[in-house]
Amino acid sequence: MAYRILLLWLWFFLDSPLQGNGQFLSSNNSGFSTFVSYQRSFPNPAKAWSNKADTLRKQFLAKNLTWPARYLYIRSFKFDSDLEVWVKNNAADTFQLFKTYRICALAGYLGPKRIQGDYQVPEGFYYINDFNPRSSYYLALGLNYPNPSDRVLSDSIRPGGEIFIHGSCVTVGCIPLTDEQIDELYILAAHAYDLGQHFIPVHVFPIRFDVPRSVAYLDGLTREDPTLEKFVKQLEPAYFEFKRTHRLPIVLIAPDGSYSISKEVTQQAGSIH
């Protein structure tokens, strides 16, 4: 049954056009030749490209990476306040770490988001489903919360939504960066989308599962919260699978909303890495 859900989710990944906030538009509909040129027609992205595009290109060159990256993978760690950006240019390649950004503000506590207004940053497996060049928080990349797991486990009436990685360095449950950091991430994501990666994965973990201080803190929380313990144990294998292979793990979602990963199909799903 979990595989059935996975196949339906992969079908959605590969075939469903998204138009969050009207920003996921084809070049034919938008009147622009590329998604990047469409984004650059807005003031804040234009400023970002002016300030950061050349810097990013030089940073890629210095790390022997091909500019721009065709595939992007983002990992965020709540307790450790880090956001990693991994890149590659061929589906069969392994990911390489490009940069780690410091998350500049915090809200909520460790554990998943389950209801609107809880100020929680979601934890789990998501993808970017929106580019907002006119965000109240400067620039914003939306996550597909609630995802299929959240729709099972979160409040059925008020699960919440509008979760973004954004600028302005403030948060009530999103992932905030400085404006200079979101400039870079927005450019990277727009180029990857332009090159065909329409579902950029974003995995949000409570901690880095191999950092002793972080593990000790989480252990202290889960000791008195078996529900949290059960949840984080579903996320941990994906962390170590990626650490081992530098390939995006394929996530299965069971009918009860629980996560697991499938090592068998990881190597066969390069098209959505």
C-alpha positions as semicolon CSV with decimal commas, in nm:
position;residue;x (nm);y (nm);z (nm)
1;M;0,000;0,000;0,000
2;A;0,287;0,235;0,078
3;Y;0,429;0,169;-0,269
4;R;0,091;0,259;-0,418
5;I;0,103;0,595;-0,241
6;L;0,461;0,643;-0,361
7;L;0,364;0,579;-0,722
8;L;0,076;0,824;-0,700
9;W;0,310;1,083;-0,548
10;L;0,571;1,028;-0,821
11;W;0,298;1,073;-1,083
12;F;0,209;1,404;-0,918
13;F;0,576;1,507;-0,913
14;L;0,628;1,438;-1,281
15;D;0,298;1,538;-1,439
16;S;0,121;1,804;-1,234
17;P;0,184;2,172;-1,321
18;L;0,186;2,398;-1,016
19;Q;0,082;2,759;-1,012
20;G;0,126;2,870;-0,650
21;N;0,064;3,246;-0,625
22;G;0,069;3,254;-1,005
23;Q;0,448;3,219;-1,011
24;F;0,474;2,868;-1,159
25;L;0,382;2,967;-1,511
26;S;0,512;2,830;-1,836
27;S;0,709;3,066;-2,057
28;N;0,425;3,057;-2,310
29;N;0,172;3,173;-2,053
30;S;0,395;3,434;-1,894
31;G;0,521;3,592;-2,214
32;F;0,886;3,540;-2,116
33;S;1,132;3,309;-2,286
34;T;1,254;3,150;-1,960
35;F;1,142;3,118;-1,601
36;V;1,454;3,308;-1,493
37;S;1,374;3,601;-1,721
38;Y;1,020;3,602;-1,584
39;Q;1,148;3,616;-1,227
40;R;1,398;3,889;-1,313
41;S;1,113;4,107;-1,435
42;F;1,020;4,169;-1,068
43;P;1,215;4,431;-0,866
44;N;1,341;4,212;-0,581
45;P;1,465;3,923;-0,797
46;A;1,622;4,175;-1,036
47;K;1,810;4,318;-0,739
48;A;1,913;3,967;-0,631
49;W;2,056;3,882;-0,973
50;S;2,239;4,214;-0,989
51;N;2,394;4,163;-0,645
52;K;2,459;3,790;-0,637
53;A;2,459;3,614;-0,976
54;D;2,822;3,686;-1,056
55;T;2,930;3,600;-0,700
56;L;2,751;3,265;-0,718
57;R;2,906;3,186;-1,054
58;K;3,254;3,252;-0,914
59;Q;3,181;3,042;-0,603
60;F;3,073;2,751;-0,824
61;L;3,391;2,787;-1,029
62;A;3,603;2,790;-0,713
63;K;3,444;2,462;-0,601
64;N;3,472;2,306;-0,947
65;L;3,094;2,298;-0,987
66;T;2,906;2,360;-1,310
67;W;2,703;2,681;-1,316
68;P;2,407;2,695;-1,292
69;A;2,312;2,377;-1,108
70;R;2,050;2,163;-1,281
71;Y;1,952;1,982;-0,959
72;L;1,917;2,127;-0,611
73;Y;1,857;1,955;-0,278
74;I;1,795;2,150;0,044
75;R;1,828;2,017;0,400
76;S;1,730;2,219;0,705
77;F;1,808;2,141;1,071
78;K;1,595;2,315;1,332
79;F;1,798;2,272;1,650
80;D;2,129;2,325;1,470
81;S;1,989;2,630;1,283
82;D;2,152;2,532;0,953
83;L;2,026;2,507;0,597
84;E;2,238;2,312;0,349
85;V;2,229;2,350;-0,029
86;W;2,346;2,050;-0,233
87;V;2,385;2,057;-0,612
88;K;2,455;1,839;-0,915
89;N;2,412;1,862;-1,291
90;N;2,336;1,507;-1,403
91;A;2,068;1,281;-1,262
92;A;2,313;0,992;-1,224
93;D;2,566;1,200;-1,026
94;T;2,587;1,224;-0,650
95;F;2,511;1,555;-0,481
96;Q;2,789;1,789;-0,369
97;L;2,754;2,037;-0,086
98;F;2,764;2,393;-0,218
99;K;2,695;2,600;0,092
100;T;2,552;2,598;0,442
101;Y;2,346;2,898;0,550
102;R;2,277;2,995;0,909
103;I;1,904;3,013;0,986
104;C;1,876;3,351;1,153
105;A;1,561;3,323;1,370
106;L;1,368;3,046;1,543
107;A;1,005;2,972;1,630
108;G;0,833;2,682;1,801
109;Y;1,006;2,368;1,925
110;L;1,131;2,036;1,792
111;G;0,866;1,816;1,636
112;P;0,625;1,833;1,342
113;K;0,367;2,099;1,266
114;R;0,017;1,972;1,336
115;I;-0,223;2,268;1,355
116;Q;-0,257;2,624;1,233
117;G;-0,117;2,882;1,473
118;D;0,123;2,653;1,661
119;Y;0,424;2,854;1,532
120;Q;0,589;2,528;1,435
121;V;0,831;2,484;1,148
122;P;0,722;2,158;0,981
123;E;0,951;1,856;0,989
124;G;0,950;1,596;0,716
125;F;0,992;1,568;0,341
126;Y;0,876;1,853;0,118
127;Y;0,946;2,029;-0,209
128;I;0,934;2,389;-0,329
129;N;0,592;2,460;-0,477
130;D;0,600;2,839;-0,505
131;F;0,830;3,125;-0,598
132;N;0,706;3,453;-0,454
133;P;0,905;3,752;-0,588
134;R;0,672;3,997;-0,413
135;S;0,676;3,847;-0,066
136;S;0,621;4,061;0,242
137;Y;0,945;3,896;0,356
138;Y;1,143;4,016;0,052
139;L;1,172;3,688;-0,143
140;A;1,011;3,356;-0,055
141;L;1,018;2,992;-0,163
142;G;0,706;2,802;-0,060
143;L;0,697;2,445;0,073
144;N;0,417;2,201;-0,001
145;Y;0,299;2,183;0,361
146;P;0,071;2,004;0,435
147;N;0,219;1,714;0,240
148;P;0,043;1,374;0,210
149;S;0,171;1,266;0,553
150;D;0,065;1,592;0,718
151;R;-0,283;1,565;0,568
152;V;-0,325;1,236;0,755
153;L;-0,164;1,335;1,086
154;S;-0,235;1,707;1,122
155;D;-0,558;1,875;1,226
156;S;-0,813;1,786;0,960
157;I;-0,975;2,131;0,958
158;R;-0,689;2,369;1,043
159;P;-0,355;2,206;0,956
160;G;-0,202;2,542;0,869
161;G;-0,011;2,636;0,557
162;E;0,191;2,904;0,381
163;I;0,526;2,774;0,499
164;F;0,820;2,944;0,327
165;I;1,193;2,978;0,321
166;H;1,215;3,356;0,309
167;G;1,415;3,668;0,382
168;S;1,378;3,949;0,638
169;C;1,515;3,731;0,921
170;V;1,183;3,701;1,111
171;T;0,955;3,401;1,157
172;V;0,632;3,273;1,308
173;G;0,685;2,918;1,179
174;C;0,880;2,948;0,853
175;I;1,251;2,908;0,775
176;P;1,405;3,259;0,778
177;L;1,728;3,369;0,616
178;T;1,888;3,707;0,573
179;D;1,804;3,894;0,254
180;E;2,153;3,828;0,115
181;Q;2,112;3,455;0,178
182;I;1,768;3,431;0,021
183;D;1,902;3,625;-0,279
184;E;2,141;3,338;-0,342
185;L;1,898;3,055;-0,270
186;Y;1,624;3,213;-0,482
187;I;1,863;3,245;-0,778
188;L;1,979;2,885;-0,740
189;A;1,622;2,754;-0,717
190;A;1,501;2,960;-1,014
191;H;1,783;2,831;-1,234
192;A;1,715;2,470;-1,131
193;Y;1,345;2,516;-1,205
194;D;1,431;2,676;-1,538
195;L;1,646;2,373;-1,625
196;G;1,362;2,130;-1,553
197;Q;1,370;2,050;-1,181
198;H;1,013;2,153;-1,106
199;F;1,005;1,982;-0,766
200;I;1,309;2,087;-0,564
201;P;1,326;1,863;-0,252
202;V;1,346;2,024;0,092
203;H;1,398;1,789;0,387
204;V;1,347;1,942;0,731
205;F;1,503;1,753;1,022
206;P;1,480;1,831;1,394
207;I;1,858;1,787;1,437
208;R;2,176;1,666;1,272
209;F;2,153;1,304;1,382
210;D;2,530;1,262;1,403
211;V;2,606;1,564;1,625
212;P;2,632;1,442;1,989
213;R;2,509;1,767;2,146
214;S;2,203;1,771;1,920
215;V;2,130;1,402;1,974
216;A;2,153;1,447;2,352
217;Y;1,908;1,735;2,344
218;L;1,658;1,540;2,130
219;D;1,696;1,232;2,351
220;G;1,598;1,444;2,649
221;L;1,277;1,550;2,474
222;T;1,178;1,210;2,338
223;R;1,233;1,039;2,673
224;E;0,910;1,197;2,794
225;D;0,729;1,209;2,459
226;P;0,686;0,870;2,288
227;T;0,489;1,029;2,002
228;L;0,781;1,258;1,920
229;E;1,023;0,966;1,952
230;K;0,823;0,759;1,704
231;F;0,813;1,049;1,458
232;V;1,183;1,140;1,465
233;K;1,284;0,776;1,422
234;Q;1,103;0,788;1,085
235;L;1,320;1,083;0,972
236;E;1,657;0,957;1,095
237;P;1,709;0,684;0,827
238;A;1,674;0,939;0,547
239;Y;1,945;1,153;0,707
240;F;2,193;0,866;0,725
241;E;2,100;0,723;0,386
242;F;2,188;1,054;0,223
243;K;2,506;1,082;0,432
244;R;2,606;0,736;0,307
245;T;2,523;0,778;-0,062
246;H;2,485;1,152;-0,134
247;R;2,179;1,047;-0,334
248;L;1,828;1,163;-0,259
249;P;1,641;0,895;-0,062
250;I;1,299;0,799;-0,193
251;V;1,037;0,851;0,075
252;L;0,739;0,620;0,118
253;I;0,424;0,732;0,297
254;A;0,202;0,467;0,449
255;P;-0,178;0,503;0,483
256;D;-0,129;0,601;0,850
257;G;0,093;0,892;0,743
258;S;0,419;0,739;0,863
259;Y;0,741;0,781;0,663
260;S;0,991;0,520;0,553
261;I;1,259;0,513;0,285
262;S;1,312;0,263;0,007
263;K;1,673;0,179;-0,075
264;E;1,555;-0,037;-0,362
265;V;1,420;0,253;-0,570
266;T;1,668;0,523;-0,470
267;Q;1,903;0,444;-0,757
268;Q;1,617;0,434;-1,011
269;A;1,470;0,776;-0,946
270;G;1,737;1,008;-1,083
271;S;1,479;1,203;-1,279
272;I;1,336;1,364;-0,964
273;H;1,659;1,415;-0,765
